[in-house]
């Protein structure tokens, strides 16, 4: 059963808040830190920004599906995205070292990891096993 009459477990609430906060940090980082090199065309910049917006909206939908519709597959997609994010941060650290943008990415990735940790622990354990 889903809807406004169902109380979301505390750990699911933490999961949702932390992942939305991580997305907010990513959006602000993309808006204020110019990570696209200067030698690309304006159309390429537009395409990269459009893809970033679509990905953000997609992640927002995945978080909502996991938190409110109890979709375990959405949570697993978020776990897979976390693994890719960790690999990306590790590669960036190896190639460019610690920079301000990398530090922001580490914070965002840590918030995502903590949020996903909450989705697997405490009162969230039965959330994805219960029928709709």
N, C-alpha and C positions, 0 to 999 in steps of 0.2 A: 504494500500500500504506500502510495506516495501522495504528496500534496501538502497544503498548508497545515493540516491537522497532525502531521507526523513531526515529532521532535527529532532533530538531527543530533546524533551523539556528539559529545564535547570534542572528541578527537577528530571527528569528521569536520566539525566547525573549524578547528585549528588547521586541518589540512587545507580547507578551502581558503581561509584567510591568508595563510602563508603562501600558497601558490598564486593567489591573486596579487599579493604584495610582490612576489618575485616577477610576475608579469608587468606590474607597474614600474618596477625598477628597470626591466628590460626596455620598456617603451620610452621611459625618460632617458635612458642611456642612448637609445637609438636616435632620439630627438636632439640631444645636446652634444653627443660625441660623434663627430664626423669620422666614421670608420671606413668610408669608401674613398679610394685613392682619387687624386685630382685628375688623373689622366683618362678617366672614363667619361663617356658622353652623358648628356642630360637624360636621354631616353633610358640608358642603363641605370642611372640613379633612380629614375622614376620606377622602373621595373623592380629594382631591389627594394625600394620602400613599399611598393604595392605588395610584394610577396611577404614582407615583414608584417604588414597589417593583416593580411590573410592568415598568416601563421598565428598571430596573436589572437585573432578571433577564433581560430580553430582550437587553440589551447584553452581559451575561455569556455568554449563549448564542452571540451573534454572534462574540465574541472567541474562544470555544472552537472554533466551527466554522471560523473562519479559520485559527487556529493549529494545530489538530489534525486537522481534516478537509479542509484545503486548499480551502475554499470561497471562491472569489474574489468571488462575489456578496455574501457576508457582509462581506468587507473593503470592498467598494464602498458598502454600506449604512453602514458605520462612517465612511467618507470623507464621505458625504452628511450624516451626523449631525454630523461635525466642522464642515462648512460652516455648518450651522444654528446650531451653538454659537458659532462666530465671529461670525455675524450678531447673535445674541442678546447676546453680550458687548459688541459695538460699540454696539448700541442702548442697552444699560444704561449704558454709559459716557457716551454722548451725553445721555441723559436725566437720570441721577442723579449722574454723575461717579464718581470713584474712591472706593469704600467698601470696607470689609473683605470683605464678601460678594463683591463684584465682583473683588477681588484674588484670592480663593480660586478663583473661576470662571476667571480668567485662568491661574492655575497649572494647574488641571485641564485646560483646553483646550490649554495648551502641552504637557503630558504626553501628551495624546492625539495631538497633531500630531507630536511626536517619535516616539511609538510607531508611528504610521502611516508616517512617513518610513522607519523601520527595516523595515517590511513591504514596501517597494518597492526596497530597496537591498541591496547586499552579497550574502551567501549566501542571502537570501530571494527573489531574483529568479526562480529556477526553481521555487520551492516550490509556486506555484499553477498552474504549467503541467504538472506531472507528473501522470500518471494515478493514481487511487486504487489 
